[in-house]
């Protein structure tokens, strides 16, 4: 009846001292390798702009365009007002 049921791994208490020692040594080596990797790897910095940076640039560009459009609108209004003063040519 137990043919279809996978067996669970042995609990650590049933392992021999040698097996426990090997597991401990391998875990220690893994920790040392992780520390070495962290020391020699370059820091994780992104040279690419973030979404916040891009949206900030877009907002600044829109502000500049709005300012330029306001200035152009003011100039057109002044030209129109001057043309109305002078009358038809």
PyMOL Python script that loads the backbone (N, CA, C, O; Angstrom):
from pymol import cmd

cmd.read_pdbstr("""\
ATOM      1  N   UNK A   1       0.802  -1.191   0.000  1.00  0.00           N
ATOM      2  CA  UNK A   1       0.000   0.000   0.000  1.00  0.00           C
ATOM      3  C   UNK A   1       0.849   1.261   0.000  1.00  0.00           C
ATOM      4  O   UNK A   1       0.352   2.313  -0.402  1.00  0.00           O
ATOM      5  N   UNK A   2       2.082   1.209   0.422  1.00  0.00           N
ATOM      6  CA  UNK A   2       2.932   2.396   0.494  1.00  0.00           C
ATOM      7  C   UNK A   2       3.737   2.600  -0.773  1.00  0.00           C
ATOM      8  O   UNK A   2       4.627   3.450  -0.788  1.00  0.00           O
ATOM      9  N   UNK A   3       3.462   1.855  -1.842  1.00  0.00           N
ATOM     10  CA  UNK A   3       4.243   1.994  -3.069  1.00  0.00           C
ATOM     11  C   UNK A   3       4.035   3.358  -3.728  1.00  0.00           C
ATOM     12  O   UNK A   3       4.992   3.906  -4.275  1.00  0.00           O
ATOM     13  N   UNK A   4       2.837   3.928  -3.701  1.00  0.00           N
ATOM     14  CA  UNK A   4       2.557   5.192  -4.356  1.00  0.00           C
ATOM     15  C   UNK A   4       2.861   6.404  -3.504  1.00  0.00           C
ATOM     16  O   UNK A   4       2.823   7.524  -4.015  1.00  0.00           O
ATOM     17  N   UNK A   5       3.159   6.232  -2.238  1.00  0.00           N
ATOM     18  CA  UNK A   5       3.404   7.350  -1.329  1.00  0.00           C
ATOM     19  C   UNK A   5       4.905   7.624  -1.276  1.00  0.00           C
ATOM     20  O   UNK A   5       5.681   6.734  -0.928  1.00  0.00           O
ATOM     21  N   UNK A   6       5.328   8.857  -1.621  1.00  0.00           N
ATOM     22  CA  UNK A   6       6.765   9.153  -1.530  1.00  0.00           C
ATOM     23  C   UNK A   6       7.224   9.158  -0.078  1.00  0.00           C
ATOM     24  O   UNK A   6       6.497   9.566   0.827  1.00  0.00           O
ATOM     25  N   UNK A   7       8.439   8.699   0.111  1.00  0.00           N
ATOM     26  CA  UNK A   7       8.980   8.655   1.471  1.00  0.00           C
ATOM     27  C   UNK A   7       9.515  10.028   1.849  1.00  0.00           C
ATOM     28  O   UNK A   7      10.105  10.729   1.027  1.00  0.00           O
ATOM     29  N   UNK A   8       9.305  10.391   3.078  1.00  0.00           N
ATOM     30  CA  UNK A   8       9.815  11.666   3.573  1.00  0.00           C
ATOM     31  C   UNK A   8      11.287  11.511   3.910  1.00  0.00           C
ATOM     32  O   UNK A   8      11.723  10.418   4.271  1.00  0.00           O
ATOM     33  N   UNK A   9      12.069  12.597   3.797  1.00  0.00           N
ATOM     34  CA  UNK A   9      13.492  12.494   4.141  1.00  0.00           C
ATOM     35  C   UNK A   9      13.673  12.182   5.619  1.00  0.00           C
ATOM     36  O   UNK A   9      12.805  12.441   6.453  1.00  0.00           O
ATOM     37  N   UNK A  10      14.815  11.624   5.899  1.00  0.00           N
ATOM     38  CA  UNK A  10      15.115  11.272   7.292  1.00  0.00           C
ATOM     39  C   UNK A  10      15.249  12.539   8.129  1.00  0.00           C
ATOM     40  O   UNK A  10      15.817  13.524   7.656  1.00  0.00           O
ATOM     41  N   UNK A  11      14.749  12.537   9.340  1.00  0.00           N
ATOM     42  CA  UNK A  11      14.973  13.699  10.209  1.00  0.00           C
ATOM     43  C   UNK A  11      16.449  13.793  10.581  1.00  0.00           C
ATOM     44  O   UNK A  11      17.170  12.795  10.577  1.00  0.00           O
ATOM     45  N   UNK A  12      16.879  14.999  10.899  1.00  0.00           N
ATOM     46  CA  UNK A  12      18.297  15.213  11.217  1.00  0.00           C
ATOM     47  C   UNK A  12      18.761  14.363  12.394  1.00  0.00           C
ATOM     48  O   UNK A  12      19.938  14.008  12.467  1.00  0.00           O
ATOM     49  N   UNK A  13      17.879  14.037  13.297  1.00  0.00           N
ATOM     50  CA  UNK A  13      18.293  13.260  14.472  1.00  0.00           C
ATOM     51  C   UNK A  13      18.713  11.848  14.099  1.00  0.00           C
ATOM     52  O   UNK A  13      19.476  11.222  14.835  1.00  0.00           O
ATOM     53  N   UNK A  14      18.231  11.328  12.964  1.00  0.00           N
ATOM     54  CA  UNK A  14      18.599   9.964  12.585  1.00  0.00           C
ATOM     55  C   UNK A  14      19.870   9.924  11.740  1.00  0.00           C
ATOM     56  O   UNK A  14      20.336   8.840  11.390  1.00  0.00           O
ATOM     57  N   UNK A  15      20.436  11.077  11.407  1.00  0.00           N
ATOM     58  CA  UNK A  15      21.676  11.103  10.632  1.00  0.00           C
ATOM     59  C   UNK A  15      22.862  10.828  11.545  1.00  0.00           C
ATOM     60  O   UNK A  15      22.832  11.116  12.741  1.00  0.00           O
ATOM     61  N   UNK A  16      23.896  10.268  10.953  1.00  0.00           N
ATOM     62  CA  UNK A  16      25.094   9.979  11.742  1.00  0.00           C
ATOM     63  C   UNK A  16      25.866  11.262  12.005  1.00  0.00           C
ATOM     64  O   UNK A  16      25.622  12.292  11.377  1.00  0.00           O
ATOM     65  N   UNK A  17      26.795  11.183  12.937  1.00  0.00           N
ATOM     66  CA  UNK A  17      27.618  12.364  13.258  1.00  0.00           C
ATOM     67  C   UNK A  17      28.409  12.796  12.037  1.00  0.00           C
ATOM     68  O   UNK A  17      28.594  13.992  11.808  1.00  0.00           O
ATOM     69  N   UNK A  18      28.874  11.843  11.256  1.00  0.00           N
ATOM     70  CA  UNK A  18      29.634  12.166  10.046  1.00  0.00           C
ATOM     71  C   UNK A  18      28.794  12.923   9.038  1.00  0.00           C
ATOM     72  O   UNK A  18      29.259  13.892   8.438  1.00  0.00           O
ATOM     73  N   UNK A  19      27.558  12.485   8.850  1.00  0.00           N
ATOM     74  CA  UNK A  19      26.666  13.167   7.922  1.00  0.00           C
ATOM     75  C   UNK A  19      26.339  14.576   8.411  1.00  0.00           C
ATOM     76  O   UNK A  19      26.303  15.517   7.619  1.00  0.00           O
ATOM     77  N   UNK A  20      26.105  14.718   9.697  1.00  0.00           N
ATOM     78  CA  UNK A  20      25.838  16.045  10.261  1.00  0.00           C
ATOM     79  C   UNK A  20      27.043  16.958  10.100  1.00  0.00           C
ATOM     80  O   UNK A  20      26.893  18.147   9.819  1.00  0.00           O
ATOM     81  N   UNK A  21      28.237  16.403  10.279  1.00  0.00           N
ATOM     82  CA  UNK A  21      29.462  17.195  10.117  1.00  0.00           C
ATOM     83  C   UNK A  21      29.602  17.658   8.664  1.00  0.00           C
ATOM     84  O   UNK A  21      29.949  18.810   8.405  1.00  0.00           O
ATOM     85  N   UNK A  22      29.331  16.757   7.722  1.00  0.00           N
ATOM     86  CA  UNK A  22      29.427  17.119   6.304  1.00  0.00           C
ATOM     87  C   UNK A  22      28.424  18.223   5.973  1.00  0.00           C
ATOM     88  O   UNK A  22      28.760  19.172   5.265  1.00  0.00           O
ATOM     89  N   UNK A  23      27.204  18.107   6.476  1.00  0.00           N
ATOM     90  CA  UNK A  23      26.189  19.137   6.232  1.00  0.00           C
ATOM     91  C   UNK A  23      26.632  20.474   6.817  1.00  0.00           C
ATOM     92  O   UNK A  23      26.469  21.514   6.179  1.00  0.00           O
ATOM     93  N   UNK A  24      27.188  20.455   8.019  1.00  0.00           N
ATOM     94  CA  UNK A  24      27.645  21.690   8.667  1.00  0.00           C
ATOM     95  C   UNK A  24      28.786  22.321   7.883  1.00  0.00           C
ATOM     96  O   UNK A  24      28.814  23.538   7.700  1.00  0.00           O
ATOM     97  N   UNK A  25      29.736  21.499   7.416  1.00  0.00           N
ATOM     98  CA  UNK A  25      30.875  22.018   6.651  1.00  0.00           C
ATOM     99  C   UNK A  25      30.397  22.614   5.331  1.00  0.00           C
ATOM    100  O   UNK A  25      30.844  23.693   4.941  1.00  0.00           O
ATOM    101  N   UNK A  26      29.492  21.923   4.641  1.00  0.00           N
ATOM    102  CA  UNK A  26      28.975  22.445   3.376  1.00  0.00           C
ATOM    103  C   UNK A  26      28.212  23.755   3.584  1.00  0.00           C
ATOM    104  O   UNK A  26      28.316  24.671   2.768  1.00  0.00           O
ATOM    105  N   UNK A  27      27.461  23.842   4.654  1.00  0.00           N
ATOM    106  CA  UNK A  27      26.740  25.076   4.947  1.00  0.00           C
ATOM    107  C   UNK A  27      27.720  26.212   5.238  1.00  0.00           C
ATOM    108  O   UNK A  27      27.514  27.341   4.794  1.00  0.00           O
ATOM    109  N   UNK A  28      28.775  25.917   5.976  1.00  0.00           N
ATOM    110  CA  UNK A  28      29.800  26.921   6.278  1.00  0.00           C
ATOM    111  C   UNK A  28      30.489  27.381   4.990  1.00  0.00           C
ATOM    112  O   UNK A  28      30.721  28.575   4.799  1.00  0.00           O
ATOM    113  N   UNK A  29      30.813  26.429   4.108  1.00  0.00           N
ATOM    114  CA  UNK A  29      31.445  26.796   2.831  1.00  0.00           C
ATOM    115  C   UNK A  29      30.506  27.675   2.006  1.00  0.00           C
ATOM    116  O   UNK A  29      30.946  28.630   1.366  1.00  0.00           O
ATOM    117  N   UNK A  30      29.219  27.353   2.022  1.00  0.00           N
ATOM    118  CA  UNK A  30      28.253  28.173   1.293  1.00  0.00           C
ATOM    119  C   UNK A  30      28.194  29.594   1.823  1.00  0.00           C
ATOM    120  O   UNK A  30      28.085  30.543   1.047  1.00  0.00           O
ATOM    121  N   UNK A  31      28.265  29.749   3.135  1.00  0.00           N
ATOM    122  CA  UNK A  31      28.253  31.085   3.733  1.00  0.00           C
ATOM    123  C   UNK A  31      29.508  31.861   3.347  1.00  0.00           C
ATOM    124  O   UNK A  31      29.438  33.050   3.036  1.00  0.00           O
ATOM    125  N   UNK A  32      30.654  31.186   3.367  1.00  0.00           N
ATOM    126  CA  UNK A  32      31.913  31.844   2.996  1.00  0.00           C
ATOM    127  C   UNK A  32      31.869  32.275   1.535  1.00  0.00           C
ATOM    128  O   UNK A  32      32.272  33.390   1.203  1.00  0.00           O
ATOM    129  N   UNK A  33      31.376  31.389   0.655  1.00  0.00           N
ATOM    130  CA  UNK A  33      31.273  31.749  -0.761  1.00  0.00           C
ATOM    131  C   UNK A  33      30.329  32.931  -0.965  1.00  0.00           C
ATOM    132  O   UNK A  33      30.599  33.802  -1.793  1.00  0.00           O
ATOM    133  N   UNK A  34      29.239  32.971  -0.229  1.00  0.00           N
ATOM    134  CA  UNK A  34      28.305  34.096  -0.339  1.00  0.00           C
ATOM    135  C   UNK A  34      28.970  35.399   0.102  1.00  0.00           C
ATOM    136  O   UNK A  34      28.763  36.440  -0.522  1.00  0.00           O
ATOM    137  N   UNK A  35      29.765  35.351   1.170  1.00  0.00           N
ATOM    138  CA  UNK A  35      30.469  36.548   1.640  1.00  0.00           C
ATOM    139  C   UNK A  35      31.507  37.002   0.623  1.00  0.00           C
ATOM    140  O   UNK A  35      31.639  38.198   0.365  1.00  0.00           O
ATOM    141  N   UNK A  36      32.250  36.053   0.040  1.00  0.00           N
ATOM    142  CA  UNK A  36      33.250  36.400  -0.978  1.00  0.00           C
ATOM    143  C   UNK A  36      32.557  37.019  -2.187  1.00  0.00           C
ATOM    144  O   UNK A  36      33.016  38.030  -2.720  1.00  0.00           O
ATOM    145  N   UNK A  37      31.467  36.420  -2.613  1.00  0.00           N
ATOM    146  CA  UNK A  37      30.726  36.947  -3.762  1.00  0.00           C
ATOM    147  C   UNK A  37      30.253  38.373  -3.492  1.00  0.00           C
ATOM    148  O   UNK A  37      30.313  39.228  -4.375  1.00  0.00           O
ATOM    149  N   UNK A  38      29.792  38.622  -2.293  1.00  0.00           N
ATOM    150  CA  UNK A  38      29.321  39.961  -1.936  1.00  0.00           C
ATOM    151  C   UNK A  38      30.473  40.964  -1.937  1.00  0.00           C
ATOM    152  O   UNK A  38      30.293  42.120  -2.320  1.00  0.00           O
ATOM    153  N   UNK A  39      31.665  40.518  -1.505  1.00  0.00           N
ATOM    154  CA  UNK A  39      32.818  41.432  -1.452  1.00  0.00           C
ATOM    155  C   UNK A  39      33.339  41.776  -2.842  1.00  0.00           C
ATOM    156  O   UNK A  39      33.740  42.916  -3.076  1.00  0.00           O
ATOM    157  N   UNK A  40      33.344  40.818  -3.773  1.00  0.00           N
ATOM    158  CA  UNK A  40      33.954  41.059  -5.079  1.00  0.00           C
ATOM    159  C   UNK A  40      32.959  41.548  -6.120  1.00  0.00           C
ATOM    160  O   UNK A  40      33.367  42.023  -7.180  1.00  0.00           O
ATOM    161  N   UNK A  41      31.672  41.446  -5.846  1.00  0.00           N
ATOM    162  CA  UNK A  41      30.670  41.898  -6.806  1.00  0.00           C
ATOM    163  C   UNK A  41      30.537  43.410  -6.726  1.00  0.00           C
ATOM    164  O   UNK A  41      30.609  43.991  -5.643  1.00  0.00           O
ATOM    165  N   UNK A  42      30.343  44.046  -7.880  1.00  0.00           N
ATOM    166  CA  UNK A  42      30.137  45.497  -7.844  1.00  0.00           C
ATOM    167  C   UNK A  42      28.807  45.803  -7.170  1.00  0.00           C
ATOM    168  O   UNK A  42      27.884  44.989  -7.198  1.00  0.00           O
ATOM    169  N   UNK A  43      28.717  46.971  -6.573  1.00  0.00           N
ATOM    170  CA  UNK A  43      27.451  47.327  -5.929  1.00  0.00           C
ATOM    171  C   UNK A  43      26.333  47.397  -6.968  1.00  0.00           C
ATOM    172  O   UNK A  43      26.560  47.722  -8.134  1.00  0.00           O
ATOM    173  N   UNK A  44      25.155  47.092  -6.522  1.00  0.00           N
ATOM    174  CA  UNK A  44      24.014  47.095  -7.431  1.00  0.00           C
ATOM    175  C   UNK A  44      23.502  48.517  -7.590  1.00  0.00           C
ATOM    176  O   UNK A  44      22.654  48.983  -6.829  1.00  0.00           O
ATOM    177  N   UNK A  45      24.036  49.192  -8.595  1.00  0.00           N
ATOM    178  CA  UNK A  45      23.563  50.536  -8.907  1.00  0.00           C
ATOM    179  C   UNK A  45      23.006  50.511 -10.312  1.00  0.00           C
ATOM    180  O   UNK A  45      23.472  49.767 -11.176  1.00  0.00           O
ATOM    181  N   UNK A  46      22.013  51.329 -10.520  1.00  0.00           N
ATOM    182  CA  UNK A  46      21.403  51.381 -11.834  1.00  0.00           C
ATOM    183  C   UNK A  46      21.814  52.683 -12.501  1.00  0.00           C
ATOM    184  O   UNK A  46      21.613  53.770 -11.961  1.00  0.00           O
ATOM    185  N   UNK A  47      22.393  52.548 -13.688  1.00  0.00           N
ATOM    186  CA  UNK A  47      22.756  53.733 -14.446  1.00  0.00           C
ATOM    187  C   UNK A  47      21.550  54.288 -15.199  1.00  0.00           C
ATOM    188  O   UNK A  47      21.551  55.438 -15.637  1.00  0.00           O
ATOM    189  N   UNK A  48      20.531  53.460 -15.340  1.00  0.00           N
ATOM    190  CA  UNK A  48      19.353  53.870 -16.072  1.00  0.00           C
ATOM    191  C   UNK A  48      18.450  54.710 -15.174  1.00  0.00           C
ATOM    192  O   UNK A  48      18.379  54.480 -13.967  1.00  0.00           O
ATOM    193  N   UNK A  49      17.762  55.683 -15.767  1.00  0.00           N
ATOM    194  CA  UNK A  49      16.850  56.484 -14.944  1.00  0.00           C
ATOM    195  C   UNK A  49      15.663  55.645 -14.487  1.00  0.00           C
ATOM    196  O   UNK A  49      15.229  54.723 -15.178  1.00  0.00           O
ATOM    197  N   UNK A  50      15.159  55.977 -13.336  1.00  0.00           N
ATOM    198  CA  UNK A  50      13.986  55.278 -12.809  1.00  0.00           C
ATOM    199  C   UNK A  50      12.727  55.882 -13.430  1.00  0.00           C
ATOM    200  O   UNK A  50      12.787  56.915 -14.096  1.00  0.00           O
ATOM    201  N   UNK A  51      11.620  55.246 -13.211  1.00  0.00           N
ATOM    202  CA  UNK A  51      10.349  55.757 -13.724  1.00  0.00           C
ATOM    203  C   UNK A  51      10.056  57.135 -13.141  1.00  0.00           C
ATOM    204  O   UNK A  51       9.522  58.006 -13.827  1.00  0.00           O
ATOM    205  N   UNK A  52      10.408  57.326 -11.875  1.00  0.00           N
ATOM    206  CA  UNK A  52      10.203  58.631 -11.233  1.00  0.00           C
ATOM    207  C   UNK A  52      11.032  59.713 -11.934  1.00  0.00           C
ATOM    208  O   UNK A  52      10.554  60.828 -12.143  1.00  0.00           O
ATOM    209  N   UNK A  53      12.294  59.374 -12.301  1.00  0.00           N
ATOM    210  CA  UNK A  53      13.141  60.332 -13.013  1.00  0.00           C
ATOM    211  C   UNK A  53      12.533  60.707 -14.364  1.00  0.00           C
ATOM    212  O   UNK A  53      12.484  61.880 -14.734  1.00  0.00           O
ATOM    213  N   UNK A  54      12.073  59.693 -15.089  1.00  0.00           N
ATOM    214  CA  UNK A  54      11.502  59.934 -16.415  1.00  0.00           C
ATOM    215  C   UNK A  54      10.245  60.795 -16.312  1.00  0.00           C
ATOM    216  O   UNK A  54      10.074  61.742 -17.079  1.00  0.00           O
ATOM    217  N   UNK A  55       9.369  60.466 -15.365  1.00  0.00           N
ATOM    218  CA  UNK A  55       8.150  61.260 -15.200  1.00  0.00           C
ATOM    219  C   UNK A  55       8.472  62.685 -14.761  1.00  0.00           C
ATOM    220  O   UNK A  55       7.786  63.627 -15.159  1.00  0.00           O
ATOM    221  N   UNK A  56       9.512  62.849 -13.944  1.00  0.00           N
ATOM    222  CA  UNK A  56       9.938  64.186 -13.534  1.00  0.00           C
ATOM    223  C   UNK A  56      10.418  65.006 -14.718  1.00  0.00           C
ATOM    224  O   UNK A  56      10.104  66.191 -14.832  1.00  0.00           O
ATOM    225  N   UNK A  57      11.183  64.370 -15.603  1.00  0.00           N
ATOM    226  CA  UNK A  57      11.659  65.070 -16.807  1.00  0.00           C
ATOM    227  C   UNK A  57      10.499  65.463 -17.709  1.00  0.00           C
ATOM    228  O   UNK A  57      10.474  66.560 -18.267  1.00  0.00           O
ATOM    229  N   UNK A  58       9.534  64.549 -17.846  1.00  0.00           N
ATOM    230  CA  UNK A  58       8.363  64.861 -18.670  1.00  0.00           C
ATOM    231  C   UNK A  58       7.604  66.043 -18.077  1.00  0.00           C
ATOM    232  O   UNK A  58       7.180  66.934 -18.813  1.00  0.00           O
ATOM    233  N   UNK A  59       7.429  66.062 -16.766  1.00  0.00           N
ATOM    234  CA  UNK A  59       6.721  67.164 -16.107  1.00  0.00           C
ATOM    235  C   UNK A  59       7.466  68.479 -16.303  1.00  0.00           C
ATOM    236  O   UNK A  59       6.843  69.510 -16.558  1.00  0.00           O
ATOM    237  N   UNK A  60       8.792  68.457 -16.187  1.00  0.00           N
ATOM    238  CA  UNK A  60       9.581  69.673 -16.400  1.00  0.00           C
ATOM    239  C   UNK A  60       9.450  70.158 -17.840  1.00  0.00           C
ATOM    240  O   UNK A  60       9.321  71.358 -18.083  1.00  0.00           O
ATOM    241  N   UNK A  61       9.484  69.228 -18.798  1.00  0.00           N
ATOM    242  CA  UNK A  61       9.345  69.608 -20.204  1.00  0.00           C
ATOM    243  C   UNK A  61       7.967  70.211 -20.465  1.00  0.00           C
ATOM    244  O   UNK A  61       7.841  71.182 -21.212  1.00  0.00           O
ATOM    245  N   UNK A  62       6.939  69.637 -19.852  1.00  0.00           N
ATOM    246  CA  UNK A  62       5.592  70.199 -20.008  1.00  0.00           C
ATOM    247  C   UNK A  62       5.505  71.593 -19.409  1.00  0.00           C
ATOM    248  O   UNK A  62       4.855  72.470 -19.977  1.00  0.00           O
ATOM    249  N   UNK A  63       6.149  71.808 -18.274  1.00  0.00           N
ATOM    250  CA  UNK A  63       6.166  73.148 -17.670  1.00  0.00           C
ATOM    251  C   UNK A  63       6.844  74.150 -18.597  1.00  0.00           C
ATOM    252  O   UNK A  63       6.354  75.264 -18.783  1.00  0.00           O
ATOM    253  N   UNK A  64       7.981  73.746 -19.182  1.00  0.00           N
ATOM    254  CA  UNK A  64       8.687  74.650 -20.104  1.00  0.00           C
ATOM    255  C   UNK A  64       7.832  74.945 -21.333  1.00  0.00           C
ATOM    256  O   UNK A  64       7.784  76.083 -21.801  1.00  0.00           O
ATOM    257  N   UNK A  65       7.159  73.923 -21.856  1.00  0.00           N
ATOM    258  CA  UNK A  65       6.303  74.128 -23.028  1.00  0.00           C
ATOM    259  C   UNK A  65       5.120  75.028 -22.693  1.00  0.00           C
ATOM    260  O   UNK A  65       4.720  75.859 -23.508  1.00  0.00           O
ATOM    261  N   UNK A  66       4.563  74.866 -21.505  1.00  0.00           N
ATOM    262  CA  UNK A  66       3.451  75.717 -21.080  1.00  0.00           C
ATOM    263  C   UNK A  66       3.903  77.165 -20.972  1.00  0.00           C
ATOM    264  O   UNK A  66       3.187  78.074 -21.390  1.00  0.00           O
ATOM    265  N   UNK A  67       5.081  77.383 -20.417  1.00  0.00           N
ATOM    266  CA  UNK A  67       5.627  78.739 -20.298  1.00  0.00           C
ATOM    267  C   UNK A  67       5.860  79.347 -21.678  1.00  0.00           C
ATOM    268  O   UNK A  67       5.531  80.509 -21.914  1.00  0.00           O
ATOM    269  N   UNK A  68       6.430  78.555 -22.589  1.00  0.00           N
ATOM    270  CA  UNK A  68       6.672  79.048 -23.945  1.00  0.00           C
ATOM    271  C   UNK A  68       5.354  79.341 -24.658  1.00  0.00           C
ATOM    272  O   UNK A  68       5.242  80.341 -25.367  1.00  0.00           O
ATOM    273  N   UNK A  69       4.362  78.479 -24.476  1.00  0.00           N
ATOM    274  CA  UNK A  69       3.059  78.694 -25.103  1.00  0.00           C
ATOM    275  C   UNK A  69       2.387  79.947 -24.550  1.00  0.00           C
ATOM    276  O   UNK A  69       1.765  80.700 -25.299  1.00  0.00           O
ATOM    277  N   UNK A  70       2.508  80.171 -23.250  1.00  0.00           N
ATOM    278  CA  UNK A  70       1.951  81.389 -22.647  1.00  0.00           C
ATOM    279  C   UNK A  70       2.608  82.632 -23.235  1.00  0.00           C
ATOM    280  O   UNK A  70       1.934  83.622 -23.522  1.00  0.00           O
ATOM    281  N   UNK A  71       3.927  82.576 -23.414  1.00  0.00           N
ATOM    282  CA  UNK A  71       4.641  83.724 -23.984  1.00  0.00           C
ATOM    283  C   UNK A  71       4.198  83.967 -25.427  1.00  0.00           C
ATOM    284  O   UNK A  71       3.990  85.112 -25.827  1.00  0.00           O
ATOM    285  N   UNK A  72       4.052  82.897 -26.204  1.00  0.00           N
ATOM    286  CA  UNK A  72       3.602  83.051 -27.593  1.00  0.00           C
ATOM    287  C   UNK A  72       2.174  83.589 -27.657  1.00  0.00           C
ATOM    288  O   UNK A  72       1.866  84.431 -28.500  1.00  0.00           O
ATOM    289  N   UNK A  73       1.312  83.112 -26.780  1.00  0.00           N
ATOM    290  CA  UNK A  73      -0.078  83.589 -26.741  1.00  0.00           C
ATOM    291  C   UNK A  73      -0.120  85.074 -26.418  1.00  0.00           C
ATOM    292  O   UNK A  73      -0.898  85.825 -27.007  1.00  0.00           O
ATOM    293  N   UNK A  74       0.716  85.492 -25.484  1.00  0.00           N
ATOM    294  CA  UNK A  74       0.780  86.915 -25.120  1.00  0.00           C
ATOM    295  C   UNK A  74       1.246  87.748 -26.310  1.00  0.00           C
ATOM    296  O   UNK A  74       0.706  88.826 -26.558  1.00  0.00           O
ATOM    297  N   UNK A  75       2.236  87.264 -27.041  1.00  0.00           N
ATOM    298  CA  UNK A  75       2.726  87.999 -28.212  1.00  0.00           C
ATOM    299  C   UNK A  75       1.649  88.095 -29.293  1.00  0.00           C
ATOM    300  O   UNK A  75       1.469  89.149 -29.903  1.00  0.00           O
ATOM    301  N   UNK A  76       0.939  86.999 -29.527  1.00  0.00           N
ATOM    302  CA  UNK A  76      -0.131  87.007 -30.535  1.00  0.00           C
ATOM    303  C   UNK A  76      -1.223  87.982 -30.119  1.00  0.00           C
ATOM    304  O   UNK A  76      -1.746  88.720 -30.955  1.00  0.00           O
ATOM    305  N   UNK A  77      -1.573  87.993 -28.839  1.00  0.00           N
ATOM    306  CA  UNK A  77      -2.601  88.926 -28.359  1.00  0.00           C
ATOM    307  C   UNK A  77      -2.158  90.374 -28.538  1.00  0.00           C
ATOM    308  O   UNK A  77      -2.961  91.229 -28.914  1.00  0.00           O
ATOM    309  N   UNK A  78      -0.876  90.652 -28.269  1.00  0.00           N
ATOM    310  CA  UNK A  78      -0.371  92.028 -28.458  1.00  0.00           C
ATOM    311  C   UNK A  78      -0.407  92.414 -29.929  1.00  0.00           C
ATOM    312  O   UNK A  78      -0.773  93.538 -30.272  1.00  0.00           O
ATOM    313  N   UNK A  79      -0.029  91.482 -30.798  1.00  0.00           N
ATOM    314  CA  UNK A  79      -0.048  91.777 -32.240  1.00  0.00           C
ATOM    315  C   UNK A  79      -1.481  92.013 -32.708  1.00  0.00           C
ATOM    316  O   UNK A  79      -1.751  92.927 -33.487  1.00  0.00           O
ATOM    317  N   UNK A  80      -2.390  91.176 -32.222  1.00  0.00           N
ATOM    318  CA  UNK A  80      -3.808  91.340 -32.602  1.00  0.00           C
ATOM    319  C   UNK A  80      -4.352  92.673 -32.099  1.00  0.00           C
ATOM    320  O   UNK A  80      -5.074  93.360 -32.822  1.00  0.00           O
ATOM    321  N   UNK A  81      -4.011  93.041 -30.868  1.00  0.00           N
ATOM    322  CA  UNK A  81      -4.475  94.313 -30.302  1.00  0.00           C
ATOM    323  C   UNK A  81      -3.898  95.485 -31.085  1.00  0.00           C
ATOM    324  O   UNK A  81      -4.598  96.466 -31.340  1.00  0.00           O
ATOM    325  N   UNK A  82      -2.637  95.392 -31.466  1.00  0.00           N
ATOM    326  CA  UNK A  82      -2.010  96.472 -32.233  1.00  0.00           C
ATOM    327  C   UNK A  82      -2.640  96.571 -33.615  1.00  0.00           C
ATOM    328  O   UNK A  82      -2.826  97.671 -34.135  1.00  0.00           O
ATOM    329  N   UNK A  83      -2.968  95.431 -34.212  1.00  0.00           N
ATOM    330  CA  UNK A  83      -3.580  95.444 -35.544  1.00  0.00           C
ATOM    331  C   UNK A  83      -4.973  96.059 -35.486  1.00  0.00           C
ATOM    332  O   UNK A  83      -5.376  96.762 -36.412  1.00  0.00           O
ATOM    333  N   UNK A  84      -5.710  95.803 -34.412  1.00  0.00           N
ATOM    334  CA  UNK A  84      -7.047  96.379 -34.276  1.00  0.00           C
ATOM    335  C   UNK A  84      -6.974  97.891 -34.078  1.00  0.00           C
ATOM    336  O   UNK A  84      -7.840  98.624 -34.556  1.00  0.00           O
ATOM    337  N   UNK A  85      -5.934  98.361 -33.369  1.00  0.00           N
ATOM    338  CA  UNK A  85      -5.761  99.805 -33.145  1.00  0.00           C
ATOM    339  C   UNK A  85      -5.479 100.524 -34.452  1.00  0.00           C
ATOM    340  O   UNK A  85      -6.023 101.593 -34.729  1.00  0.00           O
ATOM    341  N   UNK A  86      -4.611  99.908 -35.249  1.00  0.00           N
ATOM    342  CA  UNK A  86      -4.210 100.550 -36.500  1.00  0.00           C
ATOM    343  C   UNK A  86      -5.342 100.524 -37.527  1.00  0.00           C
ATOM    344  O   UNK A  86      -5.348 101.336 -38.452  1.00  0.00           O
ATOM    345  N   UNK A  87      -6.258  99.647 -37.386  1.00  0.00           N
ATOM    346  CA  UNK A  87      -7.371  99.563 -38.330  1.00  0.00           C
ATOM    347  C   UNK A  87      -6.968  98.795 -39.576  1.00  0.00           C
ATOM    348  O   UNK A  87      -5.832  98.339 -39.701  1.00  0.00           O
ATOM    349  N   UNK A  88      -7.903  98.660 -40.486  1.00  0.00           N
ATOM    350  CA  UNK A  88      -7.602  97.913 -41.715  1.00  0.00           C
ATOM    351  C   UNK A  88      -6.611  98.688 -42.573  1.00  0.00           C
ATOM    352  O   UNK A  88      -6.638  99.916 -42.648  1.00  0.00           O
ATOM    353  N   UNK A  89      -5.750  97.937 -43.204  1.00  0.00           N
ATOM    354  CA  UNK A  89      -4.713  98.573 -44.018  1.00  0.00           C
ATOM    355  C   UNK A  89      -5.161  98.850 -45.408  1.00  0.00           C
ATOM    356  O   UNK A  89      -4.393  99.384 -46.209  1.00  0.00           O
TER     357      UNK A  89
END
""", "prot")
cmd.dss("prot")
cmd.show_as("cartoon", "prot")
cmd.util.cbc("prot")
cmd.orient("prot")
